[in-house]
Amino acid sequence: MEKEMDERIAMDERTAMDGRAVMDGKTATDGKTAVYGAISDDWKWCSEYCQNYWPEECAHILRIADDAVRQRFVFDLPWDMEQTVRAVEFGGNTGGIDWQYMPDGDPEFIYQFNRHRYWICLGQAYAMTGDERYAECFASQMVSWVEKNPITKETKRTTWRSIEAGIRGENWVKAMEYFKDSRTVTDGIKAVFRKGLWEHGNYLMNHRTPFSDKSNWGVLESHGLFCIGAALLRESGQAGQSAQEGRSVQPGQPMQTEHPIQPYSPGEAALYVEESLKRLVRQLSIQVMDDGVQWEQSPMYHNEVLRCVLEVLRMARLHGIRVPDILKDKARAMAHADLAWMKPDHTQPCNGDSDRTDLRDVFTPAAFLLKDKHLRYAGYGRLDFESVWELGPEAAMEYESMKSKEPEQLFSVMEHSGNWCLRSGWHGDSDYLHFKCGSLGGGHGHFDKLHIDLSVHGEDVLIDSGRYTYVDGGLRRQLKSSCAHNVPVVDWQEYTQCTGSWDVKGTACATGQQWCRKGEFTFLQGTHLGYLPAGVLVNRRIISIGTRIHVIVDGFYGQGTHVCSQIFHLNPAGTTEIKGNTFLYHGRAAEAVFTVLTPGAALELEDTPVSFHYNQLEQGPCVSISRENSLFTSMVTVITGYGGEDGERCDIRRVPVIAPVTGRQLGDGEAEAVRIREGGHSWLVVINHRETGADSEYIGADGCYGLGRVMACDEAGYGEPAQGTDIPGIPGTSGRPGNPGTPGTAPLMTVLQW
């Protein structure tokens, strides 16, 4: 194969030299504005559509393209995996570009720079303006890159990492579509492009490692190989055929050919397509869990994989290539996982190595390609900026006529990945709770077992601190740590240790996941084994009443004395203050009150790092609740949210727990109860910290009794409940007025955990 490549390169060298000669001594700014005649009618239609409906995106793309013409680069597109804030300028002509440039010691700039996503922006700017400067910039940078970046042992660690080669496979093919009729992109330029594209295909075809099977890298590599193969097949006029003429492309048995396939031949391109599909089937089968979540536990990389699968489906549709059904099945499952964990503001949660990114431009093409009403509901009302360029005018009209359907499911269980989501609705002012208790997920995973994200009235209240950087150091490790998440911790220790930006030691299993939903009550539980070496087992239980009252109960089981803590990171867009045994969040549209029911706990407010996008850092409020105590001990915090027309605040009190058979009051280490009163309405929550049995089997408070480890009841309609006892809790009993404990006079307990 290498010999054949060398022979073909030699054959095309004269044509490619002609292409380089076109650009020799000429910069992109030398060009003149072209007439609009070089732009196809479809591109004109898309341009008008975007200028009418997406003017801000048009301005953004034109700015990126103009920057590229000046050899100036800022990566701030929504799905740029490693965004930048400060521009890097090379100045002068293309010859001044250093493709290996690494500012601030962060190699991620090299990787993002060499993915060439800005070439698509150049193409879109060309389609919108007809200005040949953009075509000249594309041609000169492409020729420069091909000349200066041979495949070597060194460049395989920088510009020729396999993941970048795969991403370029998509970006190069898309970019050239805009320029194919440009007067600047001559046959010589196209020969350089074709040579570079084939070099990418050959490189990806021969790159096969076990790592690719289990990593997002593999899907990004394979989708790039597919894009290259499909584009070359189209160029040959034989799209839809495999290396064996006339046979539809389907992965399966290894292909048998009588003669070696020649480089640049339709058979070579078809082999790229066939092999890429075989790899994708394997990779998606390995990486995507049964609940649709990509195993690396990062919504950002989950969506990079999903977007690659959608691009394969788009290219297959465009070129008439049949693909295995599993690609659509996995794409649908992944898109519905996105739907489940999408926050009210349409963004993905910042869990793992993720940014706060709007998901609607994922749902929109997914809805069209998969013909899915629920995804259509979650997407934009019309094709988004990128989708209209990629799918075309007919798709834009078809999309607007598609029916949408609001999802009915408000409680989503993704048990395989360890994600549970509760919401009040699917609108921008809805409430949202996300609980995590799953596997680490590899290098992009953070130490976030038992973490919760919370939105009230559409506004973030509890957040994930984000990622900020991949450069190993204190900040990278801090943002991956458990203390950067909304979790319980023991002795301020990390249960998993970073040994590098991607490597860890001391991984801990998640276990004990239980959940149920009964009427207005939702119960969630998770445990992890991270603190077992210190002799402590941590368990978190969440009892939600509706979607605005959440009782967080953390149990610490073991022996000895330990400092036990709960950590809460709040949205920096609002203000946070501590008042006595409560702390309050005041936001733009929402408020939340955190009532601490842990006797003797100390509350501390400090600023900690928060990053909603790569390379962007700010400080946000973090409240820690701590108590040193001998084990067993528990920590109880009740979160009540308010928004919109909400008025009266909840009154929250501890209530003594009684075993009515013996009349004994149970200690806090055995069981606890909380009453939440809102106006004339009240609820009672009872938590048993021990096994149900002996004199802690039939327990309750104020005449409300039941069998179970976690129980709740709505006290409405059963008379005025007693006031209970104020924090920190005074031994004693309180009863319901009238005839406490008499069968038939008290509400029945709803058992949430037996």
N, C-alpha and C positions, 0 to 999 in steps of 0.2 A: 504494500500500500504506500509506504514512504517513497519507494522508487517511482511508482506511478505518479505520485504528487510532484516529485522533482521534475519528471519529464513534462508533465503538463504545465508546470510553472515556466519551464524553459520555453515551451511553445508559445506561451502568452506574454513572454517578457517584452517583446517588441511593442505589442499593443499597450501593455501596462506602462511602458516607458513613455509612450505617447501621452498617456493620461497624466503622468507626473510632469511632463513638459508643459502641459496646459497650465498647470498650477505654478510652475517655476517662476519665481520672481514676482508673483502676484498675490495680493492679499484679498480677503473678502471685501474690504472696503474699497477696492478698485472698481468694483462692478457698478453698473448703471441700473436704474430701475427698469424692469422689463415690462413689456406689455402683458395684459392679462390673458392673452391668447394661449399661453403655454399651460394654463390651468384647465383641468377638465370641468365639465358641467357639474359633475357630482361634487367636486371640491368647491366650486363656486356656491353650490346650494348649501353645503355644510358651513362654509364661511359666513354666509348670510344668516343662517340659522343660529350660529354661535354668537354673532354680533348682536342679534336680536334678543336671544335668551340668556347668553352667558357672557355679557360684556366684561365683567371683572376677570373672568378666566382668559378672555382674549387679550386683555391688557397684560396679564401676568405672563402669558406665553410669549407675547411680543417683547416684553422686557427681558425674558430669559434668552430669546433669540438675539436681540440686540447686544446683550452682554456677551454672548458667544462670539458674535462678529468682532467684538473688541477684545477677544481672548480673556474675558472676565467671567468668573464662575461662582455662583451661589446656588446651593442645592436646597430648594425650598418647595418642591412639589409635594403634594400630600403623601404620596407613597414612596418618596425617596427614603430608602431605609436608614441612611445616615445623613440627616439634614445638616446644613451649615448656616451660620449667621453672618460671618465675616467673609467678604468676597476675596477670592484669590485672582490676581491679575497677572498675566504674563506679558501683555503689551505687545506692540509691534505686530509682526506677521505670525503666521502659524509656526514658522520655524523656531519661534521663541518658546513654544510650549514644551514644558518638561512633564512628560506623561508619568514620571515616577515621583513627582513632587509630593512631599509629605509634611504639611504644616503641623506644628505643635506636637510632633511625635505620634500623630494618630494615623495609622495606615488606612483607616476607614476612608479618608479622603481619596487616597489612591484608588481604592475599590470603587467608590461612588463615581469618581471622575471618569474612570475607564469603563463604566457601564454605558456611557454615551446616550443617556436618556435625553439630553438637551438637543441631540440631533433630530429627534422627533419634533421638538419645539421649533427648530429651524424649518422643518418641513411644513409644519402648520402655519408658521409665519409666512413662508413662501406661498402657500395656498391662499392665505388671506390677503396678501399684498401683490403677489407676482414679482416681488423685488428679487432680482438675481443675486444680490449680495448674500442672501441666505443660502442659495444654492452654491455659490462660490465658497462660502465658509464651510459648508458641509463637505464639499469636495476636497478642499485644501486640508481640513483637519483629518478627513478619512485617509487621504494619501499619506499625510504625515504619520498617522498612527500606524499604518501598515508598514511603512518604511522603518520606523523607529522601535517597533515592538516585535522582534522575532521571538519564537518560542524557545526559551532557554531554561536551564535549571533555576536561574535567578528570577526570570520573569514569571515563572509558574507560581511564585510566591507573591507577586504584585499584580502586574497587568494581565497575566494569563492564568490567574486562578480559575479553576473550572467553573465556579459559580458565575464569575463575570463573563466568561465565554458563553455560558448559557443565556445570560441576560442580554448580552450583545446580539445573540442570535435573533431574539425578538426585536430589539431596538433598531438594529441595522436594517432588517427587512422592512419594518414599518417606515423608517426614515426614507429609504430609497423609493417607496411608493409615491411619495410626494414629489420627488425630483426626477422621476424617470423621463418626463417630457421636457425638462429644462434644457435650454441651449448650452448651459454651462456643463452639464453632466454628459460629456461626450462619450463616444464608444470607448475611448481610452480610459476615462474615469470609471466607466462601468466594468471594464476589464480588471482594474485594480480592485474594485468592490467585489467582483465575482471571485477573484483570487483569494481575497481576505475571507469571504463568506465560506468558500470551500475549505480553506485552512481551518476555520472554526468547526465546520462539520466534521472534518477528518479528526481533529483534536478531540472533540466530544465523543465521536464514535469509538475512539480508542481509549477513552478514559473510563475505566470501570473499576470501582472500588466498593467494598462492603459498606464503607461510610456513606456512600451515596444512597444505599438502600434505606437507611434509617434517618437521613437528614433532609431538611428542606433543600439543601444543596442539590441532591439528586434530582428532585422534581424540577428545579430551576435549570439544571443542565439538560435534562431530557426534553423539556418543553422547548428550549432553544434549539436543540437538534431537530425537533419536529418542525419548527418554524423555518429553519434553513432548508430542510428537505422539501417541505411543501412549496416554498418559494422557488426553489430550483426546478421542481417538477412543473410548476406553472410556467416558468420560463421556457421549458422544453415542450410545453403544450400537452403534457401527459399527466396532469394532476389526476389523482384518483386511481392510479395504477401503481402496482408494486414493482419490485425488481424483476419479477416474472411477468412479462407483458400480459395485460388484460386481467390480472388477478387483483381483486379489491384488497386494499391494505388492511390486514387484520393480524394482530399478534398471535403467535401460535407456535408451530413447529419451526425449527431453524430453516432458513431459506437455502435451497440448493440451486446453484447456478453451474452451467456447463463451462462457462468461460469467465475469467476474471472481469470484474466490473471496472470500466475505465473511469478515471476521475472526470467530473463534470458531466458524466453521462446521466440520462434519465434513470438508469438502473442504480447508479450511485445515490442519487437523490431519493429514490424509492426505498433504498436500503436504510437511509437515515430515518425516514418516516416509520418504517416498519420496526426498526430496532428501538426507536424512541418510544413507540407505543407499548412495546413489550416491557421496557423498563418502567414506564409510567404505571402500568398495571401492577407490577411488582411493588414499586415504591409506595403507591397509594394504599395498596392492600396492607403493607407493613405499617405505615405511618399514621393512617387515619383510624381513630378508634371507632367503636360501634356507635358512639353518640355523635360522631361527626367532627370531633375535635382532633386537630393535628397534635401529635403526642408531645411536642416540645413545650407545651404549656405557655405559649406566647401568642396572644391574638395577632400581633404584628406579623409573625412568621406563618401562622395559620393562614392569614390572608395573602401573604406572598405566594404560598402554595396554591391556594384557591384561585388567585388571579392568573397563575400560570396555567392551571387546568382550563379555566375559562378561555384563555387565549388559544389553547389547543383546539377547543371546541369551535371557537370563532374561525380559526384558520381552516379547520376541517370543513366547516359549513361553506366557507368562501371558495374552497378548492375542490369540493365534492369528494372528500376523503372519508370513508367510513371509519369510525373509531369504536372500540369496545364499549359496551353499555356501562361498564363499571366506572368509566370516566364521568359520565353524567350522574351516575348514582352517588359517587363520592363528592362531586361538585355540589349536588343538591344537599347532601348531608352536611357538608361544611358550611354552606350558605345558611342552612337552618340553625346550625350551632351559633353562627354570627347573629342571627335573628334573636336567639334565646338570650345571649349575653349583651346585646346592644343596649346602651344606656338611653335614657329619654332624649338626650341631645343628639342622638344618632351616631355617637362615637363608640369605638371599641374600648373596653376597659384597659388601663395601662398595666396590666399584669405581665410579669416576666419582662422581657426586653420589648416593650411596646410603647408606641406614642399615642397621644389622643388624636385619633384619625377618624374622620367621618366615613361611615360604612356605606352611604347611599350610592357612591359610585362603584361599589362592589355589587350591591343588590340590583342595580339597574341593568347592567349587562347580564347578570345571572338570571334575572327574571325573564329577559328576552330570549336568551339561549335555551333556558330550561322550561319556558312557558309555565311559570309558577306564579299563581295569583297572590300568594302570601309575600313572596319576594317583590312582586310588583307593588304591593302596598308599602313595603319598607323602602322602596327605591324612590327616585325622583319622579315628579309628575311627567317629565319628558326625558328623553335621552340626555344624559349629562354631556359635558364638553367632549371628553375623550371618546365616549361611546358613539357619538354621532359621526365622528371622523372614522371610527373603526367599523361601524356597522352600516352606515350610509343612509341616504334619504328614505328609501322604502322601509327600512327598519324603524326609523324615527316615526313614521306615520303609523306603522303597525303597533309600535310600543304604546303610543298614545291611545290607541283603540283597545288595548288589552284590558281585560277586567281585573280588578284587584279585590282582594278579600282580607279584611282585618283578621289577624290570628285570634282564635278564641282562647288559646292557652295562656294563662297568666302565671303559672308555676311550672318552670322548666327544670327537668331533672336530667343532668348529664353525668350519670354515676360513674361511667368508665374513666372519665377524665377528672372527676371530682369537682364539678361545677353545678351549683344550684342557683336559680334566679327566680325571684318573686317580684311581680310588678302589679300596679293597680290598673294599668291600661297601656295603650300603645301610642299615647299622645305625648307632646312635648312637655306637658305639665304633670306627667305621671310620676308615681313613686317607684323606687327600684331598690332591691337588695340582692347582692351577689355574694355567695359564700363559696369559699374554695377549700377543698380538702382532698388533694390528689397527689400524684407523683411530682417529682422535681421537674422532669422534662428536659434534662440535658443542660447544655451550656447557656441557653437563653432563659432557663428557669430561675426564679428567685425563691428565697426561703420564706414562702408565703402561706404555708399550711395554716388553716383556720382563719385566714384573712377575710374581711368583709369590705365590700364597696357599698355605699349607700347614697341614694339620691332622694330628695324630698321635693315634691312639686316641680320636678324637672331639673332641679339644681343639685350639683354634686355637693355632698356634705362630708362623707368619708371617702378618701382617695387613696390610690396607690402612689407611692413616691416616684415611680418611673425608673428610667435607666441612665440618661444623660450621656454616658460615654462607654466605650469598650476598652479604653486604655486602662490597663491594670494599675491599681493604686487604691488609696484610701477611699476616695469617693466612689469608685466603681464597686468596691466591696461593701461600702456602707449602704448603697442603694439596693444591693442584692440581699442585704441582711434581713433577718426577721424583724429587727427593730425599726426597719423602714416600712413596716406593714402594720395593719390593724389586727394584732394578734396578742395572745398571752405569752409572756416570757418568764423564765426562771433565772434568778440570780444575775440578770442582765447578760446572760451568756448566749452565744450562738450555738444552736444544735447542729448546724452544718457549717463547716469552715471553708472559705475560699482559699484555694492554693494558686490561683491565677484568674485571669479574666473569665476563663471558660471552665476551669477545673475546680473540683471540690473534694473534700474528704468528710466522712461521717454522714453519709446520706441516711435519712430517716423515713421509715414507712408511714404512710397515712393509713389509718384504720378506724374502725368504729363508726363508719358513716351510717346514719339512720335519718329518715325523713318521713313526714306524713303531712297531709293537709286535711283538716276536718272543719268544715264550715268556715268561720272567720279566723281559725287558728292554723298556723303553719309551724311545724317543728323541724329543726335541723340539728344534727349532731356530727361532730368529727373529733378524732383523736389522732395524735401522732406519737411516735416512739422516740423522738429526738432527745428527750431529757432523761431517758432510762439510764444512761451512764451516770447521771447525777442522782439516780434513785427516785425520779419523779415522773409520773405519767400525767400528761395534760389533756384535759377533755373540755371541749366547748359545746354548749347547748344554746340554741337560739329559739325563743318562743316569740313568734310574731302574732300580734292581734291586728287583723287587717294588714295595712301596709305602712302605718305610721307609728306603731308602737312595737318596740323590739326589746325583749328582755334577754340580755346577754349574760350567761352564767358560765363562768370558767371554774372548773374543778381541778385541784392539784392534789394528786394522790401519791403517797409515799411515806417516808419517815424523815425525821430530823427537822431542822429549822431552815427555812429558805425565804428569800425575798421574791415574792410573786407579784407580777405586774400585768396590767392591761395597757396596751398602747393604742392611741387613736390619732391618725393624721387627718387634719381637716383642710378643706378647700381654702387655699390662700386668697381666693377672690372675695371671701367674707372675712368677718372678724370673729375672734374667739376670746372668751373671757371666763375666768373661774370665779364662782360665787359660792362660798361655803362648800357644801358637799355636791355641788353641781358645776358643770361647765356648759356654756352656751355658744352656739354658732349663730351668727346673724349674717344672712346672705342677702342677695338681691331680691330673690323671690321666695325664699324659704328661711325658716328658723328651725333649730333643733336644740333640745334640752337633754343633757346627759346627767341623769340622777344616779349618783354613786351610793349604793346600799351596802358597801363593805365597811364594817365598823373599824375604825382606826386607820383607814387608808389615807395616804398622803397624795395630794394632787399637785402636779408640776406642769407648767406651760413653758415651752421653749420653741424656738424656730429651728427647723431642720430642712435639709435640701429637698427640693421637689423639681422634677423635670418632666414636662408634658411632651417635649420633643427633644430628639437627639441634639446635643450641643447647646441646649437652652436650659438655664438653671435659675431657680429662684428659691426663696425661703418660704416655708409654710408652717402654720401652727401645729404643734404636736403636744397632746396631753397624755401624760403617763400617770397611771394610778398604781400605787405600790403599797405593799404591806409585808412586813417580815413576820412570819408566823410558823408555828410547828404544823406539820401536815397530819391529817388532811386539812385543807382550807379551801375556801371558795371565794370568788369575787363576783359580785352581781352589779351590773350597770344597766339601767333602763333608758333607752333612747326614745324620745317622743318628738315627732316632726310636725311642723306647722307650715302652712302655705295658703295662698289665696285668701279666702274669706274666713279662715280659721280664727277663732277668737279665744275662748277660755282655755287656759293651760291645764294640763293634767296634774292631779295631786297624787303623789306616789309615796307609799308607806310600806314598811315591813309589817308583817302580821305573824304572830307566834303560830307554830304548827303543833297540833294536838293529835294524839292517838286516842280516839274517843273510847275505845274498848277498855283501856286502862286509865284514861284520864291524864296521861303523862304528857307534859310539854317536851317536845324534842329539841335538842340543842342545834345550833347553827351548823355544826359539823355533821348532823344527821339529816336535817331537812330545813328548807326555808320557804317562806311564802311572801308574795308581793301583791298588794292591792293597788290598782290603777283606777283612779276616778276621773272622769271627764264630764263635767257638768253633773247631771243627774244620773249618769251611767257609770257603772263600775265593773271591773273584771278582777278575778282572783287567779293567780298563778301559783302553783305549789310544785316545788322541786325537791325530790328525795335524792339525797346524795349516797344512799346505801342501797343494798339489795332490798327488794320488796319482800318482807318476811318478818316474823316475830312481832314485836310491838310497833314496827314501822311499816306494816303492810297496809293498814287501813288508816289513812291519815288525812288531814285537811286543816281548815281554819274556819272559824265563825260559823260552824254548823254545816259547812260544805266539805264532804268527805268522799274519798274514793280509793280505789286500788290502782297504783301506778307509780312510776318514777317521775314522770312529768305530767301534770294535770292542769287544766284551766277551765274556768267557767265564766259565763256571762251572767252577772248577778241582776240584770235588769228584770223587774217584775217580781222580785222576791223580797221586797221591803228594803228598808234603809240598813246598809251594812254598818258594822262597827268601824271605828276609826283606826283600829290597830294601834301600833306603837311607833313612835317617831324614831328616826335614826339616832343613835346606832342600834337601838333595840333594847328594850327593858324586859326582863322576864316577867311573865304574867299571862293572863288569858283574857280574851275578849269574846263576847258572844253576840249572836244576832238577836235583836230585840224579839221578844215574844217567847217562843219555845225552842231554844237552840238545840239542834241535834235531833229533833223529832222527825222521823221519816215522813217524807212528803212535803215538808215545809221549806226545804232548801233546794237550790238548783243542783242538777246532776253535773258531776265533773266530766269533762271531756278528756279521755286518756290519750295523751300524745306519745307517751313512751311507757310501755309496760315494764 
